[in-house]
Amino acid sequence: MKCPKCGADEDKVLDSRAVRDGAAIRRRRECVTCGCRFTTHEEIDRDEVIVVKRDGRRQTFDRKKLEAGVRVACAGRKVSDEQIRSLLDGVVSAIDTDEIASEKLGELVMDRLHKIDEVAYIRFASVYRRFTDVNQFLSAITDMVRK
């Protein structure tokens, strides 16, 4: 790990802790060269999962891409970074196969997002389900209110 201050490669780990219910590890490090202290995070890489798109294309699962979509839906809402990370951890842990349809992935996100913030849920659903008019928004909101 390179020091963010001096760029040296050698550091020592001062502390390691499990975070996000064991889904990641937080490490406090100290650069041996300059003494700068910094934090790193490690998490399970699910690169081996293939996402099958609606048009049949296959893509390697990318947590950062999924996170970007969730963050756009949550923009301007009172949804914390921890809530987003927890949502993503739940989605990743729910993937139990080497391949997943993008529709299933979207449903996993929407199920969890609905519990966190209803407006973010509608925003995500509008993109995921490709809403084309106001009636589709109204229908989604009506379904959400009934639940």
N, C-alpha and C positions, 0 to 999 in steps of 0.2 A: 504494500500500500504506500503510495507516494504522499509525503507530507504536503499539506496545502500551502504551507508557508515557504519552505525552502526546497521542496521537490526531492528530498532524500528518500531512499527506498527502505531504510531500516527504521523500524519502530518497535515498541513493546506494548503489549496489551495490558492495560491497567485494571480493566473490569469488563466482564461479559454478563449480560442479562437477557433472559428470554423476554420478548415483548409481544404484544398482540396475541395473547393466549398461546404462545409458543410457536407462532407462525413466522417469527423473525427473531434475530439476535442483534442486540445493540452492544457495540464494543467501544469502550473509551481507550484511546491509544495515545502514546506519547512518542514523538520523534526523538530518536537517539542523538541525532546531530544537533538540533536547535532547541529541543525541549518543548516545542509546540504541542498542545493537547488538542485532539480532535475526535469526533465520533463517527463511526461507520455502522451501517446496518446490513445484515445479510438475511436473505429470504430464499425460500425454495423456488427454483427456476422450473417452470412448467413448459419449457420450450418443446418438449416431445409431443405435446397435444396439438393436433391439427384441427383447425376450424374449417368446416365445409360451408361455404357461402351459398346464398340463394341461387346464384347462377352456376353452381357446381365447382367453382374454383376452390382450391385448397390453400390455406394459409397457416403458417405456424402461429400458435396462440401467443399473443403479446399483451402481457398485463398492463404495460404502459399505455397501449392504445385503448384498452378497455377503460383504464383510469381516466384518460383524457376525455372520453365520451361521458363518463359519469360526472367529471368535474364541470364540463360544459352545462350539463343538465342542472347541476347544483349551484351554478354561478349566481351570486347575489342572494342566496338562501342561507339560512342559519344552519348549515350542515358543516360539522367540524372535519378536519383532516382525519382525525381518529375514526369518525363514523364512516368516512369514505374508505379508509384502509380496512376497517373491519368488514365492510360490505364486500370489498374485493377479496379479502381472505376467505370469506364465506363462499363466494362464487368459485374461487380456485379450488377450495377443498371439496366442493360439490361436484367438480368434474372428476368422474371416476372411470373414464375411458380414454383411449388414445386419440379418438376423434369425437368432435361434438359439432352439431349443426349450429349455425349462427343463430337460428331461431331459438334453440334451447338455451344458448348462452344469454340471449336477450331476455328470455323469460326468467332466468336465474337472477339477473340484475334487477329486473322490474319487481319481482317478488320482494326483494330486499329493500329496494328504493321506496316502494310503496309504504313500508313501515317507518321509514326515516322522514320523508318529506313528500307530501302529495303533489306539490307543484313541480318538484324535480322529477317525480314519477311521470307526470303528464308530459313534461318536456322530453324526457327520454323516450317515452312511448310514441310521441309524435314523430320522432326521427326513426325509431326502430320499426314502427308499423307503417311508416310512410303516409301520414295523414295528408290528404289533398284538399280537404275543405273543412269548414267550421263544424259541420254535422258530425264528422268523425271525432273532433275534440269534444263536442257535447255528449256523444255516445260514451266516450271513454270516461268523462267526468261523471256521468250518470251511473255507469257501472261501478266506479270507484265509490260513490256515495252509498250505493246499495250494499257494499261489502261490509 
